[in-house]
Amino acid sequence: MIHAVIVSPRALLVRGLRELLTSSRVALVVGTLRTVEELPALLHAQHPQLLVLDLDVEGLDEPTTLHRILRARPGIRILGVDCGGDPSIAKRIARSRLGLVVSSNAGDDELLDMLDALAPAQRARARTHPVPGAKAATLTPRQCEVLTGVADGLSNRQIASALGLSEGTVKRHLFRAFRVVEASSRIDAVNRARALGLIGEQETSIVARRRRGVSRGA
């Protein structure tokens, strides 16, 4: 599990982000701040891989602030939360190539998609031991169907067509399955799900069976 720091003067935003990161097992929050003034010292002390940054936080509008953050923790990934402040800050985050920006009005799924896109490599490096309780991990029947479709080599579009779902719904099921098994890629998800006994080694998914049925009827 990666380590994260949250910086925002908004107590409700900090609380919501902390609960989301903790409950989804995306990251362990190792520190929170209301301003960026003490951020470099916290980065040196805690060595987080992820910084969740309210783009309206006091002091962030100074041109050198982002550079100081990156010098304090080279390679850190930044998720900027746009609360309607100065748009130039969001542009600087994007230009750094180390971060993404999401609206403060985004839903949980969108936030988690962003976080997973930002830090899959860090998550893989941080995971040196199985996550506590991983043996008790469970997938929903639909997540099993989607994941075994991946194991059969099908694309998201093919899985969606076979199951009568939208491609976006398939992506959500797959992303949640990734979180359950703590995977960093499609292949990793299949291998970890099989290792945990959540899908069979030689299992042929209903997705593949339906796809073959469609092909024969064509």
N, C-alpha and C positions, 0 to 999 in steps of 0.2 A: 504494500500500500504506500502510495506517495505521500509526502508531507506538504502541507499547504499553509499559507498565511493569507488572512483576509484583512483588507484595509478599507474601512468605510466609517463615516461618522453616523451612519444610520443603523441604530441598534436592531431594528426589525429585519433589515436586510442581512446583517451579519448573522443573526440568529437563524434566519431561514436558510442561508447558504451553509452554515455549519451543520444544521440538521440534515440538509440534502446530501452533503458530502459524506457525513457519517453514516446515515441510514443506507445509502447506496454503496457504501464501502469503496468509493472512488478515491478518497483521500482522508488522511488524519490531519485535522486542523491543529497546528502547533503554536499558533499565535494570532492575535487580532490587534489591530491598531485603529485609532480614529483619524490619524494624520500620517503623512509620509515622513515627518521629521525624524522619527526614531527607526524608520524602516531599515536603513542600511545596517544598523547595529543588530537588529533582530534577524536579518538575513544571514549575517556572519555567525550569529549564535546558534540558529536553528537549522541552517542549510536546507531550506525547503526546495522542492522541485517545482512548485506551482505558487504563483501569486495571483490571488483574486482581488482585483483593484477597482474600487469605485472611481470612475473617471471624473467625478465631481468633487473629489476629496481636496481639502485645502492644501495648497502648495504644489499640486501636480501641474499647474499651469506654467510653472517656471521651466524654461527650455532645458535646463541642465538636470532636472529631477530624474527623468527617465534614464539618462546616462549614468547617474549616480547609482540608481537601482541596479542597472545591468553590470556596472563595475563591481558592486558589492556581491553579486551572485551571478557570475557569468553562466549563460545557458539556461537561466530560469525561464520557465514558460509563464506567460501572462494572459489571464482572462480579464479583459476590461469590461466592466459593467457600466453601460451608458445610461445615465440617469437624466439625460437631457442637458448636459453641460456643454462646454466648449468643444465643438466638433473637431478642432485641430488636434486635440489630445488623442482622440480615437484614431486619427490618421497617423500620428506618430507611433502609436502602438502597432498598427498594421504595417508601417514601414520598417519596424524593427525586425520583422520576420520571426519574432519569438512569441507572438501573441495573436489573439483573436478578440473581437469585440462583440458583445451580445447586449441586447436591450434589457433594461431592468424589468420590462413587462414580459419577458420570455417565460415560457412554461418550463417545468422541470425537465421534460424530455429534451427540449432544445438546449438547455444549459448542460445537461449530461452529455449530449452529443458533442458539444463544443469542448467540454473537458476531456472527453475520450479522444477527440481529434488532437488535442494539444499534448497529451502526456502518455500515449501508449508505450513509448520506449522507456520512459522513466518508470512506469508502472511495472514493466517486465523486469527491469533491473532491481527495483525495490522488493520484488516478490522472490526472496531467496528461500522462503519456507512456505508451506501451504498456509492459507489463511485460516485462523482458528475457526472451527465449526464448518469448514469446507465440506467434510464428509456428510454433513447433514443438508447440503445444498439440494434444492429441488427445482425442477423446471415444470412449467405448466404443460399440459398436453400439446397446446399449440406451439409453444417454444420448442418442444421435442420434435414436432413435425418439421418446423422451419429449420432447426439445426441438423436434423437428419437429411433434409433436402440439401443443405450445404455439404454434408458428408458425401452425398451422391454426386457432387460436382455441379449442382444446378445454380444458376444465377438468381438474384433476388427477383428479377422479372419473371423467370420461369416458375419459381416457387409461388409467386403471387398469382400467376395465371392458373396454376394447378389447383390452388386452394380457394380461388375465388375471392382473393383479398387484393387490396391496393398494394403497390410496391412500398409505399410509405409505412403501411401497417406491418409488412414483413420486416422492414428495417427496424421498426420499434421492437418487435418480438425478438429479433436477432440481437439487438443492442442490449435488451434486458437479459437475454441468455448469457451474453458476454459478461455482464456484471455478476450474474449468479456464480459462474465458474471462474471468474477473475481472469478472463482471457484478453489477449492483446491483438489477436487476429482471428480470421475465420478458421484457419487450420488449427491454431492454438485452442479455440473454443471447442472444436470437434474432438481433439485429442484429450482435452481436460474433461469434457463431458463423458467420454468413453472411460477414462481412468476412474471417474467417480461413479461409474455404473449408471449414468443417467440416460445414455443411449447405448444400444448394442454395437459390438465390434463389426458384425456383418449385417446389421439391420438395414433393410430396404425401406425407405420412408414411404408413407402414403402419397407424398408429393411425387416421387419417382413413379410409383405404380399408376397414379392418375395420368401422369405425363405420357407414359407408355401406352395407356389406354386411348388417350386422345390421338397419339400418333398412329395406332393401328386403325382407328376409325376414320382417319383423314383420307 
